[in-house]
């Protein structure tokens, strides 16, 4: 069983971190089972990339949402974009990157409680 280490939730959001939201949403859409653990000072020491979010996969600990998703796509043979053509894949990638860049910037300038 995979363990997802993530930032704490905020009101109705499963996490205050956009990257954690992306990763957890992908895991749910891929229908992969995982245990969710809120990162503590002790568990943060395990983080391979120094990010709040990482997974403890049966073989290794992996950090960075993009790397985690790419690894799971290969090891679990999951492609959530399988039904998209080349143009739709490009648009999907553009929207994901635009959303991620803008929300990361937003969380840096807005102080969350």
C-alpha positions as CSV (number, residue, x, y, z in Angstrom):
1,X,0.0,0.0,0.0
2,X,1.2,3.4,-0.9
3,X,1.4,6.2,1.7
4,X,0.9,9.8,0.6
5,X,2.5,12.4,2.8
6,X,0.7,15.8,2.3
7,X,0.1,19.2,3.8
8,X,-2.9,19.7,6.1
9,X,-6.4,20.3,4.8
10,X,-8.0,23.7,4.8
11,X,-11.8,24.0,5.1
12,X,-13.2,21.9,2.2
13,X,-9.9,21.4,0.4
14,X,-8.0,18.2,1.1
15,X,-4.8,20.1,1.3
16,X,-3.5,23.7,1.4
17,X,-0.8,23.0,-1.2
18,X,-1.7,23.1,-4.9
19,X,0.9,20.4,-5.6
20,X,-0.6,18.1,-2.9
21,X,-4.0,18.7,-4.4
22,X,-2.8,17.8,-7.9
23,X,-1.1,14.6,-6.7
24,X,-4.1,13.5,-4.5
25,X,-6.6,14.2,-7.3
26,X,-4.5,12.2,-9.7
27,X,-4.4,9.3,-7.3
28,X,-8.1,9.4,-6.8
29,X,-8.8,9.6,-10.6
30,X,-6.4,6.7,-11.2
31,X,-8.3,4.8,-8.5
32,X,-5.1,3.9,-6.7
33,X,-5.3,2.9,-3.0
34,X,-3.2,5.0,-0.6
35,X,-3.0,6.0,3.0
36,X,-2.9,9.7,3.7
37,X,-0.6,11.1,6.3
38,X,-0.2,14.8,7.3
39,X,3.5,15.7,7.2
40,X,5.1,16.2,10.6
41,X,8.6,17.4,11.4
42,X,9.7,13.7,11.7
43,X,8.1,12.6,8.5
44,X,9.4,15.7,6.6
45,X,13.0,14.4,7.2
46,X,12.1,11.6,4.9
47,X,11.2,14.0,2.0
48,X,13.7,13.3,-0.8
49,X,13.2,16.6,-2.6
50,X,12.5,18.7,0.5
51,X,8.9,19.2,-0.5
52,X,5.9,18.7,1.8
53,X,4.4,16.1,-0.5
54,X,5.9,12.7,-1.3
55,X,4.9,9.1,-1.4
56,X,6.3,6.0,0.3
57,X,5.9,3.5,-2.6
58,X,6.5,-0.1,-1.8
59,X,9.9,0.1,-3.5
60,X,11.1,3.6,-2.6
61,X,10.3,7.1,-1.4
62,X,9.6,9.5,-4.2
63,X,9.1,13.3,-4.1
64,X,7.8,15.9,-6.6
65,X,4.3,15.5,-7.9
66,X,5.4,15.4,-11.6
67,X,7.9,12.6,-10.9
68,X,5.5,10.7,-8.8
69,X,2.8,10.8,-11.4
70,X,5.2,9.8,-14.2
71,X,6.5,6.9,-12.2
72,X,3.0,5.7,-11.4
73,X,2.0,6.0,-15.0
74,X,4.8,3.6,-15.9
75,X,4.7,1.2,-12.9
76,X,0.9,0.9,-12.7
77,X,0.3,1.3,-16.5
78,X,-2.2,4.1,-16.1
79,X,-2.8,6.8,-18.7
80,X,-5.6,9.1,-17.7
81,X,-5.1,11.0,-21.0
82,X,-5.4,7.9,-23.2
83,X,-8.6,9.0,-24.9
84,X,-7.1,12.4,-25.9
85,X,-5.6,13.1,-29.3
86,X,-2.4,15.0,-29.7
87,X,-4.0,18.5,-29.8
88,X,-6.1,17.7,-26.7
89,X,-3.0,16.5,-24.8
90,X,-1.2,19.7,-25.7
91,X,-4.1,21.8,-24.4
92,X,-4.4,19.7,-21.3
93,X,-0.7,20.1,-20.5
94,X,-0.9,23.9,-21.1
95,X,-3.8,24.3,-18.8
96,X,-2.2,22.1,-16.1
97,X,1.0,24.1,-16.2
98,X,-0.8,27.4,-16.3
99,X,-2.9,26.5,-13.4
100,X,0.0,25.1,-11.4
101,X,2.2,28.2,-12.0
102,X,-0.5,30.6,-11.1
103,X,-1.6,28.8,-7.9
104,X,1.9,28.4,-6.7
105,X,2.5,32.1,-7.1
106,X,-0.8,32.9,-5.4
107,X,0.1,30.8,-2.3
108,X,3.4,32.7,-2.1
109,X,1.8,36.1,-1.9
110,X,-1.4,35.3,0.0
111,X,-0.9,34.4,3.6
112,X,-2.9,31.3,4.5
113,X,-4.1,30.8,8.1
